[in-house]
Amino acid sequence: MKCKSLLISFLISLVCTTVFLPNKSSAEWAYSFVVWDGYVYVLSDEIVDQIDKEIGEVTLYSTNEGTYSGNFSNSYASGTKYFSIIDTSTDEAIAIEDPDGQYYKATRDGEYAGNKLPTPFSGPNNNDGFTLLIGLLALFPIIAFASYLTVKRNK
């Protein structure tokens, strides 16, 4: 009987873990952006004609939410060029060269949070530890209740 109750508790834990803890690959970005020089630039549909000089390029492309270093994008492939815009500070906006040869404006949104120091709960995606902690806290009452019911039935 103890083996059966342990097996039931394990199966309940396994099912709950699968349901409550999100898969990393299922998380997607909220909007399209590039990161340059430690800052997030949100992409727009505005075409820019007044291109100045090349200032960088995408070094990493990823559609999965996470923490990455360098100049990366969730919309443009590695090698995509960044340009400054004539009479516009890079503190305000930059231009991104699209594969079709057009230059699109990307407006600076703020400092990229991934460049900050990780917390004690940080994992590779800077939120894994927190998600795990919440998932375990949610599982504890379920496991305790399942164990209680199993013990009560065995009496």
N, CA, C and O of each residue as an XYZ file, in Angstrom:
620
protein
N       0.807     -1.196      0.000
C       0.000      0.000      0.000
C       0.854      1.266      0.000
O       0.521      2.237     -0.680
N       1.960      1.264      0.763
C       2.827      2.436      0.786
C       3.414      2.683     -0.596
O       3.567      3.829     -1.017
N       3.741      1.609     -1.295
C       4.305      1.730     -2.638
C       3.270      2.333     -3.592
O       3.599      3.163     -4.440
N       2.016      1.901     -3.437
C       0.943      2.408     -4.289
C       0.714      3.906     -4.040
O       0.546      4.672     -4.989
N       0.708      4.322     -2.777
C       0.489      5.738     -2.469
C       1.662      6.588     -2.955
O       1.472      7.718     -3.406
N       2.862      6.045     -2.862
C       4.033      6.762     -3.350
C       3.971      6.917     -4.870
O       4.305      7.974     -5.407
N       3.544      5.862     -5.553
C       3.412      5.906     -7.004
C       2.355      6.926     -7.428
O       2.565      7.682     -8.377
N       1.224      6.948     -6.729
C       0.161      7.903     -7.049
C       0.654      9.336     -6.843
O       0.407     10.209     -7.675
N       1.346      9.571     -5.735
C       1.882     10.912     -5.464
C       2.881     11.330     -6.540
O       2.879     12.478     -6.984
N       3.730     10.399     -6.956
C       4.710     10.688     -8.000
C       4.022     11.034     -9.319
O       4.410     11.992     -9.987
N       3.011     10.266     -9.693
C       2.305     10.520    -10.948
C       1.581     11.865    -10.921
O       1.585     12.597    -11.910
N       0.962     12.184     -9.789
C       0.289     13.478     -9.666
C       1.307     14.609     -9.787
O       1.055     15.612    -10.455
N       2.457     14.439     -9.137
C       3.512     15.456     -9.213
C       4.000     15.630    -10.646
O       4.202     16.755    -11.102
N       4.186     14.536    -11.345
C       4.660     14.581    -12.721
C       3.666     15.307    -13.623
O       4.055     16.151    -14.430
N       2.393     14.979    -13.486
C       1.364     15.622    -14.299
C       1.290     17.114    -13.989
O       1.219     17.936    -14.902
N       1.307     17.465    -12.708
C       1.223     18.875    -12.314
C       2.438     19.663    -12.776
O       2.304     20.812    -13.197
N       3.605     19.072    -12.706
C       4.817     19.748    -13.158
C       4.733     20.032    -14.652
O       5.111     21.114    -15.103
N       4.248     19.085    -15.404
C       4.108     19.261    -16.844
C       3.104     20.357    -17.170
O       3.306     21.126    -18.110
N       2.031     20.433    -16.403
C       0.988     21.418    -16.662
C       1.384     22.815    -16.187
O       1.172     23.792    -16.905
N       1.959     22.919    -14.982
C       2.211     24.225    -14.376
C       3.499     24.901    -14.816
O       3.550     26.130    -14.854
N       4.518     24.164    -15.143
C       5.784     24.781    -15.532
C       5.838     24.928    -17.047
O       5.756     23.932    -17.765
N       5.975     26.157    -17.543
C       5.960     26.375    -18.989
C       7.217     25.857    -19.666
O       8.298     25.826    -19.078
N       7.052     25.463    -20.887
C       8.159     25.034    -21.722
C       8.882     26.282    -22.217
O       8.229     27.226    -22.662
N      10.207     26.312    -22.150
C      10.967     27.487    -22.587
C      10.653     27.852    -24.028
O      10.551     29.032    -24.361
N      10.500     26.857    -24.880
C      10.283     27.145    -26.291
C       8.888     27.686    -26.562
O       8.630     28.183    -27.659
N       7.979     27.604    -25.591
C       6.636     28.113    -25.818
C       6.538     29.609    -25.578
O       5.558     30.235    -25.982
N       7.533     30.190    -24.931
C       7.501     31.623    -24.646
C       7.989     32.400    -25.861
O       9.030     32.086    -26.437
N       7.229     33.410    -26.240
C       7.613     34.236    -27.368
C       7.663     35.692    -26.940
O       7.052     36.076    -25.942
N       8.387     36.494    -27.693
C       8.526     37.909    -27.390
C       7.207     38.632    -27.604
O       6.389     38.223    -28.428
N       7.009     39.703    -26.860
C       5.774     40.483    -26.954
C       5.755     41.391    -28.187
O       4.679     41.716    -28.690
N       6.915     41.800    -28.677
C       6.991     42.689    -29.834
C       8.325     42.482    -30.546
O       9.244     41.873    -30.000
N       8.417     42.996    -31.765
C       9.641     42.861    -32.565
C      10.634     43.948    -32.182
O      10.270     45.114    -32.036
N      11.888     43.554    -32.022
C      12.911     44.515    -31.619
C      14.299     44.046    -32.009
O      14.507     42.907    -32.428
N      15.255     44.976    -31.853
C      16.677     44.658    -31.949
C      17.331     45.223    -30.694
O      16.807     46.147    -30.072
N      18.470     44.666    -30.333
C      19.266     45.217    -29.234
C      20.572     45.704    -29.837
O      21.250     44.977    -30.562
N      20.910     46.944    -29.524
C      22.180     47.516    -29.967
C      22.791     48.309    -28.823
O      22.128     49.141    -28.204
N      24.042     48.046    -28.554
C      24.804     48.784    -27.551
C      24.122     48.777    -26.180
O      24.196     49.754    -25.435
N      23.450     47.649    -25.853
C      22.826     47.494    -24.540
C      21.435     48.083    -24.410
O      20.886     48.132    -23.310
N      20.852     48.536    -25.526
C      19.521     49.144    -25.487
C      18.571     48.444    -26.453
O      18.982     47.956    -27.506
N      17.294     48.405    -26.076
C      16.250     47.802    -26.903
C      15.697     48.872    -27.839
O      15.379     49.985    -27.418
N      15.589     48.515    -29.110
C      14.985     49.383    -30.114
C      13.800     48.636    -30.713
O      13.965     47.578    -31.321
N      12.602     49.195    -30.537
C      11.373     48.569    -31.025
C      11.196     48.909    -32.500
O      11.298     50.067    -32.905
N      10.929     47.876    -33.290
C      10.806     48.040    -34.739
C       9.476     48.674    -35.119
O       8.453     48.452    -34.472
N       9.517     49.466    -36.181
C       8.298     50.079    -36.707
C       8.214     49.799    -38.208
O       9.133     49.237    -38.803
N       7.092     50.205    -38.803
C       6.911     50.060    -40.248
C       7.372     51.309    -41.000
O       7.261     51.380    -42.224
N       7.886     52.287    -40.262
C       8.302     53.553    -40.869
C       9.598     53.370    -41.662
O      10.620     52.951    -41.118
N       9.536     53.687    -42.939
C      10.713     53.597    -43.807
C      11.524     54.883    -43.665
O      10.974     55.984    -43.659
N      12.850     54.721    -43.550
C      13.759     55.850    -43.362
C      14.619     56.000    -44.614
O      15.161     55.021    -45.127
N      14.741     57.252    -45.108
C      15.561     57.526    -46.291
C      16.896     58.172    -45.937
O      17.866     58.031    -46.682
N      16.957     58.867    -44.824
C      18.138     59.640    -44.436
C      19.118     58.781    -43.631
O      19.266     58.973    -42.424
N      19.780     57.841    -44.295
C      20.696     56.912    -43.639
C      22.078     57.551    -43.530
O      22.571     58.156    -44.482
N      22.696     57.410    -42.359
C      24.019     57.978    -42.133
C      25.065     56.879    -42.290
O      25.397     56.510    -43.417
N      25.586     56.352    -41.198
C      26.655     55.350    -41.293
C      26.267     54.065    -40.554
O      25.412     54.059    -39.668
N      26.927     52.987    -40.955
C      26.693     51.690    -40.306
C      27.254     51.741    -38.882
O      28.368     52.213    -38.656
N      26.450     51.239    -37.918
C      26.874     51.276    -36.515
C      26.961     49.892    -35.876
O      27.454     49.758    -34.756
N      26.494     48.877    -36.566
C      26.551     47.530    -36.003
C      25.727     46.562    -36.824
O      25.255     46.884    -37.914
N      25.565     45.366    -36.276
C      24.766     44.344    -36.954
C      24.241     43.339    -35.937
O      24.742     43.237    -34.818
N      23.216     42.599    -36.358
C      22.655     41.539    -35.520
C      23.694     40.429    -35.412
O      24.204     39.949    -36.424
N      24.007     40.024    -34.185
C      24.961     38.929    -33.980
C      24.267     37.636    -33.572
O      24.860     36.560    -33.644
N      22.992     37.741    -33.137
C      22.238     36.556    -32.730
C      20.767     36.783    -32.993
O      20.219     37.834    -32.660
N      20.122     35.780    -33.597
C      18.682     35.819    -33.854
C      18.016     34.748    -33.009
O      18.481     33.609    -32.978
N      16.932     35.097    -32.321
C      16.182     34.112    -31.547
C      14.722     34.528    -31.452
O      14.413     35.689    -31.184
N      13.824     33.566    -31.674
C      12.397     33.838    -31.506
C      11.919     33.418    -30.124
O      10.786     33.715    -29.746
N      12.763     32.734    -29.369
C      12.396     32.304    -28.019
C      12.813     33.348    -26.997
O      13.931     33.864    -27.028
N      11.898     33.644    -26.098
C      12.183     34.623    -25.057
C      13.311     34.125    -24.180
O      13.355     32.945    -23.832
N      14.216     35.005    -23.822
C      15.344     34.622    -22.985
C      16.273     35.792    -22.771
O      15.945     36.930    -23.107
N      17.415     35.514    -22.220
C      18.420     36.539    -21.965
C      19.616     36.266    -22.860
O      20.240     35.209    -22.769
N      19.927     37.205    -23.711
C      21.012     37.040    -24.659
C      21.951     38.233    -24.556
O      21.554     39.309    -24.107
N      23.177     38.041    -24.967
C      24.131     39.146    -24.934
C      24.454     39.578    -26.353
O      24.215     38.848    -27.315
N      24.997     40.772    -26.461
C      25.374     41.272    -27.772
C      24.217     41.925    -28.498
O      23.182     42.234    -27.907
N      24.410     42.129    -29.789
C      23.394     42.745    -30.635
C      22.518     41.645    -31.210
O      22.911     40.953    -32.149
N      21.345     41.491    -30.648
C      20.486     40.420    -31.142
C      19.111     40.939    -31.505
O      18.748     42.073    -31.193
N      18.352     40.080    -32.174
C      17.024     40.456    -32.630
C      16.098     39.253    -32.585
O      16.535     38.107    -32.690
N      14.820     39.533    -32.427
C      13.820     38.478    -32.517
C      13.106     38.531    -33.871
O      12.144     37.797    -34.103
N      13.583     39.402    -34.757
C      12.959     39.540    -36.073
C      13.931     39.437    -37.239
O      13.568     38.956    -38.312
N      15.160     39.883    -37.033
C      16.135     39.910    -38.122
C      17.245     38.889    -37.915
O      17.673     38.635    -36.789
N      17.701     38.313    -39.010
C      18.751     37.289    -38.985
C      20.110     37.900    -38.658
O      20.327     39.101    -38.813
N      21.006     37.048    -38.206
C      22.384     37.480    -37.948
C      22.968     38.094    -39.215
O      22.746     37.599    -40.320
N      23.710     39.170    -39.039
C      24.304     39.857    -40.176
C      23.513     41.063    -40.652
O      24.028     41.867    -41.429
N      22.264     41.208    -40.198
C      21.459     42.375    -40.568
C      22.113     43.636    -40.001
O      22.470     43.679    -38.824
N      22.268     44.653    -40.837
C      23.015     45.865    -40.469
C      22.145     46.901    -39.755
O      20.963     47.067    -40.056
N      22.781     47.598    -38.789
C      22.184     48.737    -38.091
C      22.853     50.006    -38.620
O      24.055     50.014    -38.882
N      22.072     51.080    -38.777
C      22.597     52.349    -39.259
C      22.094     53.499    -38.396
O      21.002     53.445    -37.831
N      22.917     54.539    -38.308
C      22.438     55.766    -37.670
C      21.607     56.521    -38.707
O      21.731     56.299    -39.912
N      20.760     57.416    -38.208
C      19.879     58.207    -39.071
C      20.349     59.661    -39.018
O      20.618     60.193    -37.941
N      20.446     60.294    -40.180
C      20.889     61.692    -40.252
C      19.958     62.569    -39.414
O      18.735     62.447    -39.493
N      20.551     63.453    -38.613
C      19.836     64.405    -37.754
C      18.989     63.735    -36.666
O      18.079     64.359    -36.121
N      19.284     62.467    -36.348
C      18.590     61.772    -35.258
C      19.632     61.087    -34.391
O      20.473     60.339    -34.889
N      19.571     61.344    -33.107
C      20.509     60.713    -32.175
C      20.207     59.221    -32.055
O      19.049     58.807    -32.110
N      21.249     58.423    -31.891
C      21.038     56.984    -31.667
C      20.394     56.735    -30.302
O      19.936     55.626    -30.028
N      20.354     57.753    -29.451
C      19.619     57.642    -28.189
C      18.116     57.659    -28.433
O      17.334     57.272    -27.564
N      17.716     58.109    -29.621
C      16.305     58.194    -29.979
C      15.877     57.058    -30.908
O      14.865     56.400    -30.667
N      16.659     56.827    -31.981
C      16.276     55.812    -32.969
C      17.467     55.421    -33.834
O      18.451     56.154    -33.937
N      17.353     54.248    -34.453
C      18.322     53.774    -35.437
C      17.543     53.199    -36.616
O      16.325     53.041    -36.544
N      18.246     52.890    -37.695
C      17.625     52.281    -38.874
C      18.144     50.857    -39.029
O      19.316     50.576    -38.780
N      17.255     49.970    -39.443
C      17.598     48.563    -39.670
C      17.432     48.279    -41.158
O      16.386     48.569    -41.739
N      18.472     47.708    -41.774
C      18.393     47.381    -43.200
C      17.663     46.053    -43.371
O      18.115     45.011    -42.897
N      16.536     46.115    -44.050
C      15.732     44.928    -44.305
C      16.319     44.171    -45.502
O      16.976     44.780    -46.347
N      16.093     42.853    -45.589
C      16.605     42.096    -46.745
C      16.120     42.636    -48.094
O      16.766     42.410    -49.117
N      14.976     43.354    -48.102
C      14.466     43.916    -49.361
C      15.153     45.233    -49.747
O      14.800     45.849    -50.753
N      16.150     45.665    -48.932
C      16.899     46.872    -49.247
C      16.339     48.143    -48.627
O      16.949     49.206    -48.743
N      15.198     48.052    -47.978
C      14.600     49.205    -47.297
C      15.218     49.364    -45.909
O      15.735     48.407    -45.332
N      15.156     50.575    -45.389
C      15.637     50.859    -44.038
C      14.434     51.218    -43.168
O      13.680     52.138    -43.486
N      14.262     50.481    -42.064
C      13.130     50.700    -41.177
C      13.589     51.305    -39.858
O      14.627     50.933    -39.311
N      12.805     52.231    -39.370
C      13.126     52.922    -38.123
C      12.834     52.018    -36.927
O      11.803     51.347    -36.870
N      13.765     52.016    -35.974
C      13.594     51.308    -34.703
C      13.811     52.338    -33.595
O      14.875     52.951    -33.507
N      12.809     52.519    -32.763
C      12.839     53.541    -31.720
C      13.338     52.965    -30.404
O      12.911     51.890    -29.983
N      14.236     53.683    -29.767
C      14.818     53.221    -28.498
C      13.748     53.175    -27.407
O      13.021     54.141    -27.176
N      13.680     52.013    -26.743
C      12.667     51.778    -25.713
C      13.256     51.830    -24.310
O      12.532     52.083    -23.347
N      14.537     51.599    -24.181
C      15.176     51.616    -22.869
C      16.328     50.635    -22.814
O      16.651     49.965    -23.794
N      16.936     50.568    -21.648
C      18.068     49.672    -21.456
C      17.595     48.222    -21.502
O      16.532     47.886    -20.982
N      18.400     47.373    -22.130
C      18.070     45.949    -22.202
C      18.280     45.312    -20.837
O      19.388     45.341    -20.301
N      17.230     44.739    -20.276
C      17.279     44.165    -18.925
C      18.227     42.981    -18.835
O      18.732     42.684    -17.753
N      18.477     42.307    -19.930
C      19.363     41.148    -19.915
C      20.802     41.499    -19.612
O      21.598     40.617    -19.288
N      21.153     42.773    -19.712
C      22.519     43.192    -19.415
C      22.748     43.426    -17.931
O      23.876     43.687    -17.514
N      21.704     43.337    -17.137
C      21.832     43.547    -15.699
C      22.348     42.278    -15.038
O      22.254     41.191    -15.607
N      22.889     42.419    -13.845
C      23.410     41.264    -13.119
C      22.283     40.317    -12.744
O      21.202     40.769    -12.365
N      22.511     39.016    -12.842
C      21.473     38.053    -12.489
C      21.219     38.021    -10.984
O      22.085     38.369    -10.181
N      20.009     37.593    -10.625
C      19.631     37.432     -9.222
C      19.935     36.009     -8.788
O      20.263     35.172     -9.629
N      19.835     35.710     -7.489
C      20.091     34.336     -7.044
C      19.149     33.312     -7.674
O      19.494     32.135     -7.769
N      17.959     33.747     -8.106
C      17.005     32.826     -8.715
C      17.127     32.767    -10.230
O      16.341     32.077    -10.879
N      18.082     33.464    -10.803
C      18.210     33.515    -12.256
C      18.741     32.211    -12.816
O      19.652     31.592    -12.267
N      18.148     31.820    -13.912
C      18.643     30.690    -14.677
C      19.134     31.232    -16.004
O      19.388     32.431    -16.118
N      19.273     30.384    -17.010
C      19.736     30.840    -18.314
C      18.835     31.916    -18.923
O      19.313     32.761    -19.680
N      17.549     31.895    -18.605
C      16.626     32.887    -19.157
C      16.286     33.979    -18.167
O      15.368     34.761    -18.414
N      16.995     34.058    -17.057
C      16.839     35.093    -16.039
C      15.494     35.056    -15.322
O      15.187     35.976    -14.564
N      14.691     34.031    -15.536
C      13.436     33.898    -14.812
C      13.144     32.442    -14.467
O      12.104     32.146    -13.879
N      14.037     31.538    -14.821
C      13.807     30.120    -14.589
C      13.662     29.784    -13.114
O      12.788     28.999    -12.747
N      14.491     30.357    -12.270
C      14.440     30.062    -10.842
C      13.136     30.499    -10.224
O      12.564     29.780     -9.404
N      12.656     31.669    -10.604
C      11.391     32.166    -10.075
C      10.232     31.284    -10.522
O       9.362     30.949     -9.719
N      10.215     30.907    -11.789
C       9.168     30.034    -12.311
C       9.180     28.692    -11.596
O       8.125     28.159    -11.251
N      10.360     28.148    -11.375
C      10.480     26.881    -10.668
C       9.974     27.006     -9.241
O       9.262     26.125     -8.759
N      10.328     28.077     -8.563
C       9.883     28.297     -7.188
C       8.362     28.375     -7.107
O       7.761     27.747     -6.236
N       7.742     29.123     -7.984
C       6.281     29.242     -8.000
C       5.643     27.894     -8.322
O       4.648     27.512     -7.706
N       6.209     27.180     -9.278
C       5.682     25.858     -9.625
C       5.745     24.892     -8.463
O       4.791     24.155     -8.213
N       6.862     24.887     -7.748
C       6.997     23.999     -6.589
C       6.042     24.390     -5.473
O       5.467     23.521     -4.817
N       5.867     25.678     -5.250
C       4.913     26.129     -4.231
C       3.484     25.735     -4.603
O       2.681     25.423     -3.725
N       3.166     25.748     -5.884
C       1.836     25.337     -6.331
C       1.659     23.829     -6.208
O       0.552     23.358     -5.948
N       2.721     23.076     -6.389
C       2.638     21.614     -6.309
C       2.529     21.099     -4.879
O       1.909     20.062     -4.644
N       3.114     21.799     -3.934
C       3.163     21.313     -2.556
C       1.779     21.004     -1.988
O       1.599     19.911     -1.452
N       0.786     21.902     -2.072
C      -0.535     21.564     -1.517
C      -1.200     20.396     -2.240
O      -1.925     19.615     -1.623
N      -0.962     20.275     -3.523
C      -1.561     19.175     -4.286
C      -0.984     17.840     -3.830
O      -1.720     16.876     -3.619
N       0.326     17.793     -3.680
C       0.978     16.559     -3.225
C       0.553     16.229     -1.799
O       0.283     15.071     -1.484
N       0.494     17.236     -0.941
C       0.082     17.007      0.450
C      -1.343     16.482      0.510
O      -1.627     15.563      1.279
N      -2.245     17.049     -0.287
C      -3.638     16.601     -0.293
C      -3.750     15.178     -0.832
O      -4.501     14.368     -0.288
N      -3.012     14.868     -1.894
C      -3.037     13.510     -2.453
C      -2.502     12.502     -1.447
O      -3.045     11.404     -1.323
N      -1.459     12.856     -0.736
C      -0.909     11.963      0.295
C      -1.900     11.769      1.425
O      -2.060     10.654      1.921
N      -2.568     12.838      1.840
C      -3.577     12.757      2.899
C      -4.705     11.811      2.499
O      -5.123     10.967      3.293
N      -5.199     11.952      1.266
C      -6.282     11.079      0.802
C      -5.840      9.623      0.737
O      -6.607      8.723      1.079
N      -4.624      9.393      0.304
C      -4.105      8.031      0.211
C      -3.989      7.401      1.591
O      -4.369      6.245      1.776
N      -3.476      8.140      2.551
C      -3.336      7.621      3.921
C      -4.708      7.388      4.529
O      -4.914      6.387      5.216
N      -5.650      8.290      4.291
C      -7.002      8.168      4.843
C      -7.693      6.918      4.292
O      -8.399      6.233      5.032
N      -7.503      6.613      3.007
C      -8.114      5.426      2.403
C      -7.516      4.137      2.954
O      -8.207      3.123      3.044
N      -6.254      4.169      3.319
C      -5.571      2.969      3.795
C      -5.907      2.639      5.241
O      -5.549      1.557      5.706
N      -6.573      3.517      5.969
C      -6.921      3.250      7.374
C      -8.123      2.375      7.490
O      -8.549      2.054      8.600
